[in-house]
Amino acid sequence: MVRRLFTVLVCILGFGLPAAADCVGQDLIATMAEADRADLLARSHAVPFAQGNFWRATKGGQEITLIGTYHMDDPRHGETLARLVPAFDRAKTVLVEAGPKEMSALKARLGREPGLMVITEGPTLPEQLSPEVWEQLSAAMAARGVPGFMAAKMQPWYLSMILSIPPCALQAMGEDRGLDAMIMAEAAARGLPVTALEPYDTIFDIFAALSPADQLSMITASLALEDRSEDLSITMSEAYFDEEPRLIWDFNQDQALTVPGASPDQVAHEFAVMEEAMMIRRNRAWIPVLTAAAKKGPVLAAFGALHLSGEAGVLALLKAEGFTVERLTFR
């Protein structure tokens, strides 16, 4: 979702990342009971455009090739990039969530306003969380190379982003080896202009819209799944490369229901808040940018794969604008 910008924040913070290590875990969807897996797939596939990472939208002479990306490092990205050569050959513009200009602007603003990422006044996290939760958070952050005195003063939204990445994958995240970065590098090598879909400060607007209670609940929900973090990372990557991006969202919601004390109403609320803030609002804001670019020539647009699906996903919104949407296959 917002991990392209989060990558920059990891680099800016400059804490002692753990030594590089491949995540070792299991695909939790593959190990589900057959009936449970069938139920999960049925619920996921009921959503518009649930399957497929690669699409084309056309309207008259306008053409947009849409690439749902996976922001983490994976050796399979090289094969994906090779399959995208025809799309690069046709493109006049490449659109991404955040380009080089946005990264520079983000760094400059953080230099001017450290309070965006660090608590500069008011209670610190040990004062806002119970002793038990703070102890769990300290241990989880230490595993990611962040000492407790630093974690205590981080904004809750930023901590929740760090916790969403298992320690085994965090260093690669900081080095920015995801598919988005590879697409931007290829565009630069070809001399193609790279333009952002949204302003650099979108990440701050997203979390500013969340209440303090919602931000703290994101931390506790992440901590409850900490013992499964590597398995969840493997599960997410396998779903992505199986071209089942929506499955990631539905599976994570099911996992949230397994947290002790979680209720269906609470989980539904938390996921609705996250979907509205991190996906739906942004999807709607992207449509005018995509369509305006398409009027000037073929466009290649690359962004997190979760933005593709759903009634308010990018594909459904383009279809509502009169575009014909077709899935592309490279296999």
HELIX and SHEET records of a PDB file:
HELIX    1   1 ARG A    3  LEU A   13  1                                  11    
HELIX    2   2 GLU A   34  HIS A   45  1                                  12    
HELIX    3   3 HIS A   77  ARG A   83  1                                   7    
HELIX    4   4 VAL A   85  ARG A   90  1                                   6    
HELIX    5   5 PRO A  100  ARG A  112  1                                  13    
HELIX    6   6 PRO A  114  LEU A  116  5                                   3    
HELIX    7   7 LEU A  125  GLN A  128  1                                   4    
HELIX    8   8 PRO A  131  ALA A  142  1                                  12    
HELIX    9   9 GLY A  148  ALA A  151  1                                   4    
HELIX   10  10 PRO A  156  LEU A  163  1                                   8    
HELIX   11  11 PRO A  167  GLU A  175  1                                   9    
HELIX   12  12 LEU A  179  ARG A  190  1                                  12    
HELIX   13  13 THR A  202  ALA A  208  1                                   7    
HELIX   14  14 PRO A  212  ALA A  224  1                                  13    
HELIX   15  15 GLU A  226  ARG A  228  5                                   3    
HELIX   16  16 SER A  229  PHE A  241  1                                  13    
HELIX   17  17 PRO A  245  ALA A  256  1                                  12    
HELIX   18  18 PRO A  264  GLU A  275  1                                  12    
HELIX   19  19 GLU A  276  ILE A  280  3                                   5    
HELIX   20  20 ARG A  281  ALA A  294  1                                  14    
HELIX   21  21 ALA A  305  HIS A  307  5                                   3    
HELIX   22  22 VAL A  314  ALA A  320  1                                   7    
SHEET    1   A 6 VAL A 194  ALA A 196  0                                        
SHEET    2   A 6 THR A  93  VAL A  96  1                                        
SHEET    3   A 6 VAL A 299  GLY A 304  1                                        
SHEET    4   A 6 GLN A  62  THR A  69  1                                        
SHEET    5   A 6 PHE A  54  LYS A  59 -1                                        
SHEET    6   A 6 THR A 324  ARG A 327 -1                                        
END                                                                             
